[in-house]
Amino acid sequence: MAILVDTNLLLRSRQTNHPHSAIAIRAIDVLRRNQERLVIVQQCIVEFWAVATRPVESNGLGFATSQALVEVDDLQQAFVLLPEFPIHDVWQRLTIKYQVSGKSVHDARLVAAMVVHGIGSILTFNGPDFARYGEITVLDPVLVS
């Protein structure tokens, strides 16, 4: 089974001083030991880059672009980066079906990518954001064992 690793876990796994860092690292390690296929999509990389290069005072990591590039390269080695497929039609269907608006449209895009790739589960700290989607299962990293 493949599991999409949400951007928040990618970020927390790189922020060793964050309270969720150990939880993120442990959940990823447990799933790897259980032979799960951990995947990311291009949107995860874009979101990671946006937060990583944003100033700390703006809730970012404050990385220089050169440091962000090293981190993204590491992520692409650590996880399977799925190819970009057209997902617009699936995304639009999901946004209409679940009446998605505002910032949540980004989550709907992740779900659309999951549907197109046949990925059934997402590992995320933001479970409530994905709970509405009957197409997927949410895995809480705190509960991974």
Residue pairs with C-beta under 8 A, 6 or more apart in sequence:
1 36
1 37
1 120
1 121
2 36
2 37
2 38
2 39
2 80
2 117
2 118
2 119
2 120
2 121
3 31
3 36
3 37
3 38
3 39
3 119
3 121
3 122
3 123
3 139
4 39
4 40
4 41
4 44
4 110
4 113
4 114
4 119
4 121
4 122
4 123
5 28
5 38
5 39
5 40
5 44
5 79
5 122
5 123
6 44
6 110
6 122
6 123
6 124
6 125
6 126
7 43
7 44
7 47
7 48
7 51
8 20
8 24
8 124
8 125
8 126
9 24
9 27
9 28
9 123
9 124
9 125
9 141
10 40
10 44
10 48
10 75
11 18
11 48
11 51
11 52
11 61
12 18
12 20
12 21
12 23
12 24
12 125
13 21
13 24
13 25
13 28
14 52
14 61
14 71
15 21
15 61
20 125
20 141
23 141
23 142
24 125
24 141
26 141
26 144
27 123
27 139
27 141
27 142
27 144
28 38
28 123
30 144
30 145
31 38
31 123
31 144
32 38
37 80
38 78
38 79
38 80
38 123
39 79
39 80
39 81
39 82
39 117
39 119
40 75
40 79
40 80
40 81
40 82
41 81
41 82
41 84
41 110
41 113
41 117
42 81
42 82
42 84
43 106
43 109
43 110
43 113
44 75
44 110
45 72
45 75
45 76
45 81
47 106
48 68
48 71
48 72
48 75
49 68
49 72
50 60
51 59
51 60
51 61
52 60
52 61
52 63
52 67
52 68
52 71
53 60
53 61
53 62
53 63
53 64
53 65
53 68
54 60
54 61
54 62
55 62
56 62
63 71
75 81
82 113
82 117
82 119
85 113
85 116
85 117
86 116
87 109
87 112
87 113
87 115
87 116
88 112
90 112
90 115
90 116
91 105
91 108
91 109
91 112
94 100
94 108
94 111
94 112
94 115
94 133
94 135
95 101
95 105
95 108
98 108
98 132
98 133
100 107
100 108
104 129
107 126
107 129
107 130
108 133
110 122
110 130
111 122
111 130
111 133
111 135
111 136
113 119
114 120
114 122
114 135
114 136
115 135
115 136
119 136
120 136
120 137
121 136
121 137
121 138
121 139
122 130
122 136
122 137
122 138
122 139
123 139
123 141
123 144
124 130
124 138
124 139
124 140
124 141
125 140
125 141
127 138
127 140
130 136
130 138
131 138
